Amino acid sequence: MDQKPVINYPSQLAFLLGLMGVCMVISALMIQLISANVLHAPAKDVLKLLSLPENVNLSRLLNTLASFLCFFVPAFVLAKLLSKKPFKQLGFVSAISGKQILLILALTITGIMLSGALGQLNEWIPLPAKWYAQAKALEEEYKAAMMPMATMRSLSEYLLALLVLAAAPALFEEVLFRGGFQQVFVGWTNSKWAGIIITSILFSAIHFSYFGFLPRVGLGIVLGLIFYYSKNLWLNIFLHFLYNGLVVTQLYIMSQKEKPIDKTMDENMPMWWGLVALVVLVALFRSFKKESASVLAKRELSIHSSPENILS
């Protein structure tokens, strides 16, 4: 029988959203303040200055700080309220098997195929001309903002980009969406699929990209199932990092070859790839579910047979 949470699920959701809003305001003010001091410029000019190539590393670091404040902090504070062991509450556990790692690698490759096909499907969805123009304009603004951060001229910039564009988002986003929102929605709806799908839609929507909406929903569902079956956030972070890291690596290679990188950010795949990927994903998740159940069972046995539990 499931134990009732210390704070009910609607209140947990309200707390997460409210604290996210507060942290967004704080992060925006901090970015302006730090940028103005580092660049010795008026606060009104910092956004324009941060988009310049010579300030790209500062922009990357400030983006990481904002992600930490807006994503990690709200989920961690809620976990602290819910449990005396907040990291465990979020899903940071050490029980991992080699087979799980291998399956994550396979799920990453297959997930990329599915996301690429969903990107093609996203393009086919009809929109009124005015809405399409607005969505396209927002997409171009997003790409223009990302272009300086995605351009890597040296190995050191590539390694920094892996840290701030691949590792940090993987960690902070998984803490918030799988460690935070998914646990709230699954518990509230009492449904695996409802909780995972709602979280995946929210995960995609917060990136404010119409043309990347379905690919991110697909990625969110894959990540959601991994966390639901394994209860281990490290596996989510690993897959999310691999996914981001492959994109960053591709952009680095294109930068080194002095080829335009904007096309790389828009690559889709044929729909039949997605259908093949879907079939493979079902098979992979069957194996992952079975392996994760075995890992969790061994972990529980280890906990119950530990000396402190035997003596208590």
C-alpha positions in Angstrom: 0.0 0.0 0.0 1.5 3.4 -1.1 2.3 5.8 1.7 0.6 9.2 1.4 3.0 12.0 0.6 3.8 14.6 3.3 2.5 17.3 1.0 -0.4 16.5 -1.3 0.3 16.4 -5.1 -1.6 19.5 -6.1 0.4 21.5 -3.5 3.6 19.9 -4.7 2.9 21.0 -8.3 1.9 24.5 -7.2 5.1 24.8 -5.1 7.3 23.7 -8.0 5.7 26.1 -10.5 5.7 29.0 -8.0 9.3 28.5 -7.0 10.3 28.1 -10.7 8.7 31.5 -11.3 10.6 33.1 -8.4 13.9 31.5 -9.5 13.4 32.8 -13.1 13.0 36.4 -11.9 16.1 36.0 -9.6 18.2 34.4 -12.4 17.3 37.2 -14.8 18.3 39.8 -12.3 21.5 38.0 -11.5 22.5 37.6 -15.1 21.9 41.3 -15.7 24.0 42.2 -12.6 26.9 39.8 -13.3 27.0 40.7 -17.0 26.9 44.4 -16.4 29.8 44.1 -13.9 31.9 41.7 -16.0 31.4 43.6 -19.3 31.4 47.1 -17.7 28.2 48.0 -19.6 24.8 49.3 -18.8 22.2 46.6 -17.8 20.1 47.5 -20.9 22.9 46.5 -23.2 24.0 43.2 -21.7 21.8 40.9 -23.8 23.1 42.4 -27.0 26.7 42.1 -25.8 26.3 38.5 -24.6 25.4 37.5 -28.2 28.8 38.7 -29.5 31.3 35.9 -30.3 33.9 37.3 -27.8 31.5 36.9 -24.9 30.3 33.4 -25.8 31.9 31.6 -22.8 30.4 34.1 -20.4 27.0 33.5 -22.1 27.4 29.8 -21.7 28.3 30.0 -18.0 25.4 32.4 -17.2 23.1 30.1 -19.1 24.2 27.2 -16.9 23.7 29.4 -13.7 20.1 30.2 -14.9 19.4 26.5 -15.5 20.7 25.6 -12.0 18.5 28.2 -10.4 15.3 27.6 -12.4 15.5 23.8 -12.7 17.6 22.2 -10.0 16.8 24.5 -7.1 12.9 24.2 -7.1 13.0 20.4 -7.4 15.7 20.0 -4.7 13.8 22.3 -2.3 10.6 20.3 -2.8 12.6 17.0 -2.3 14.0 18.5 1.0 10.5 19.2 2.2 9.3 15.7 1.3 12.2 13.7 2.6 15.2 13.8 5.0 17.2 12.4 2.1 16.4 14.8 -0.8 18.9 13.3 -3.3 17.4 9.8 -2.8 13.9 11.4 -3.1 15.0 12.8 -6.5 16.3 9.4 -7.7 20.0 9.6 -7.1 20.8 6.0 -6.2 23.9 4.0 -6.9 22.3 0.7 -8.0 23.2 0.3 -11.7 24.1 -2.7 -13.7 26.3 -3.1 -16.8 23.3 -4.3 -18.8 21.4 -1.2 -17.9 24.2 0.9 -19.3 24.3 -1.1 -22.5 20.6 -0.8 -22.9 20.8 3.0 -22.3 23.3 3.2 -25.2 20.9 1.3 -27.5 17.9 3.5 -26.3 19.9 6.6 -27.1 20.5 5.6 -30.7 17.0 4.4 -31.2 15.6 7.5 -29.4 17.5 9.8 -31.8 16.0 7.9 -34.8 12.5 8.4 -33.3 13.1 12.1 -32.5 14.3 12.7 -36.1 11.1 11.1 -37.5 8.9 13.0 -35.1 10.6 16.2 -36.4 9.5 15.3 -39.9 6.0 14.6 -38.6 6.1 18.0 -36.8 6.8 19.7 -40.1 3.8 18.0 -41.7 1.3 19.3 -39.1 -0.8 22.0 -40.9 -0.9 25.5 -39.3 -2.6 28.7 -40.3 -0.2 30.9 -42.3 -0.1 33.5 -39.5 0.7 31.0 -36.8 3.3 29.3 -39.0 5.0 32.6 -39.6 5.1 33.4 -35.9 6.4 29.9 -35.0 9.1 30.3 -37.7 10.1 33.7 -36.4 10.5 32.4 -32.9 12.5 29.4 -34.2 14.9 31.8 -36.0 15.3 34.0 -32.9 16.1 30.9 -30.9 18.7 29.7 -33.4 20.2 33.2 -33.6 20.6 33.2 -29.8 22.1 29.7 -29.8 24.5 30.2 -32.8 27.2 31.9 -30.8 27.1 29.2 -28.0 27.0 26.4 -30.6 30.0 27.7 -32.5 33.2 26.1 -31.2 36.6 27.2 -32.6 38.9 25.0 -30.4 39.0 21.8 -28.4 38.8 23.8 -25.2 35.6 25.5 -26.3 34.2 22.1 -27.4 35.0 20.6 -23.9 33.4 23.7 -22.2 30.4 23.3 -24.5 30.0 19.7 -23.5 29.9 20.8 -19.9 27.5 23.7 -20.2 25.4 22.6 -23.2 25.3 18.8 -22.6 26.1 17.8 -19.0 24.5 20.7 -17.1 21.2 20.7 -19.0 21.1 16.9 -18.7 21.5 17.1 -14.9 19.3 20.1 -14.1 16.5 19.2 -16.5 16.3 15.6 -15.3 16.2 16.7 -11.7 13.2 19.0 -12.4 11.2 17.0 -14.9 11.8 13.4 -13.9 12.8 13.8 -10.3 10.3 16.5 -9.7 7.3 16.8 -12.1 7.1 13.2 -13.2 6.9 11.9 -9.6 4.2 14.5 -8.9 2.1 13.7 -12.0 2.4 9.9 -11.7 1.4 10.1 -8.1 -1.4 12.5 -8.7 -3.0 10.7 -11.6 -2.0 7.3 -10.3 -1.1 6.4 -13.9 2.3 5.7 -15.4 1.4 6.8 -18.8 -0.6 9.9 -17.8 2.2 11.1 -15.6 4.9 10.5 -18.1 3.0 12.1 -21.1 2.0 15.2 -19.1 5.6 15.6 -17.9 6.9 15.1 -21.5 4.6 17.7 -22.9 5.7 20.2 -20.2 9.3 19.3 -20.8 8.9 20.1 -24.5 6.8 23.2 -24.0 9.3 24.8 -21.8 11.8 24.9 -24.6 9.5 27.2 -26.6 10.1 25.5 -30.0 7.1 24.5 -32.1 9.2 22.7 -34.7 11.0 20.7 -32.0 7.8 20.0 -30.0 7.1 16.4 -31.0 10.8 15.3 -31.0 11.2 16.6 -27.4 7.9 14.9 -26.4 9.2 11.6 -27.8 12.5 12.1 -26.0 10.6 12.9 -22.8 8.6 9.7 -23.0 11.8 7.6 -23.4 13.4 9.4 -20.4 10.2 9.1 -18.4 10.0 5.3 -18.9 13.7 4.9 -18.0 13.1 6.7 -14.7 9.8 4.9 -14.0 11.3 1.4 -14.4 14.7 2.1 -12.9 13.9 4.7 -10.2 17.5 5.8 -10.9 18.0 9.4 -12.1 21.6 8.8 -13.1 20.5 6.6 -16.0 18.3 9.5 -17.2 21.1 12.0 -16.9 23.4 9.6 -18.8 21.0 9.2 -21.8 20.2 13.0 -21.8 23.9 13.8 -21.8 24.6 11.4 -24.6 21.8 12.9 -26.6 23.0 16.5 -26.0 26.6 15.5 -26.4 26.1 13.9 -29.8 24.5 17.2 -31.0 27.3 19.3 -29.5 29.9 17.0 -31.1 28.2 17.2 -34.5 28.2 21.0 -34.2 31.9 21.1 -33.3 32.8 18.9 -36.3 30.8 21.3 -38.6 32.5 24.3 -37.0 35.9 22.8 -37.6 35.1 22.2 -41.2 33.8 25.8 -41.4 30.4 24.5 -42.6 27.1 26.2 -41.7 25.8 24.7 -38.4 22.3 26.1 -38.6 21.2 23.2 -40.9 22.6 20.7 -38.4 20.2 22.0 -35.8 17.2 21.2 -38.1 18.0 17.7 -39.3 15.0 15.3 -39.5 14.8 11.7 -40.5 12.4 9.7 -42.8 9.2 8.5 -41.1 10.0 4.8 -41.7 13.0 5.2 -39.5 10.7 6.3 -36.7 8.5 3.2 -37.2 11.5 0.9 -37.1 12.7 2.8 -34.0 9.3 2.4 -32.3 9.4 -1.4 -32.7 13.0 -1.6 -31.4 12.2 0.7 -28.5 9.4 -1.6 -27.4 11.8 -4.6 -27.4 14.5 -2.6 -25.6 12.2 -1.4 -22.9 10.9 -4.9 -22.2 14.5 -5.9 -21.5 15.2 -2.7 -19.6 12.1 -3.2 -17.4 13.2 -6.8 -16.6 16.8 -5.8 -15.8 15.7 -2.8 -13.7 13.4 -4.9 -11.7 16.2 -7.3 -11.0 18.6 -4.4 -9.9 15.9 -2.9 -7.7 15.2 -6.3 -6.0 18.9 -6.9 -5.3 19.1 -3.3 -3.9 16.2 -3.9 -1.6 17.7 -7.2 -0.4 21.0 -5.5 0.2 19.3 -2.8 2.3 17.2 -5.3 4.4 20.2 -7.6 5.0 22.6 -4.8 6.1 23.8 -5.0 9.7 22.1 -1.9 10.9 18.7 -3.2 9.6 19.3 -6.7 11.1 20.1 -5.3 14.5 17.3 -2.7 14.5 
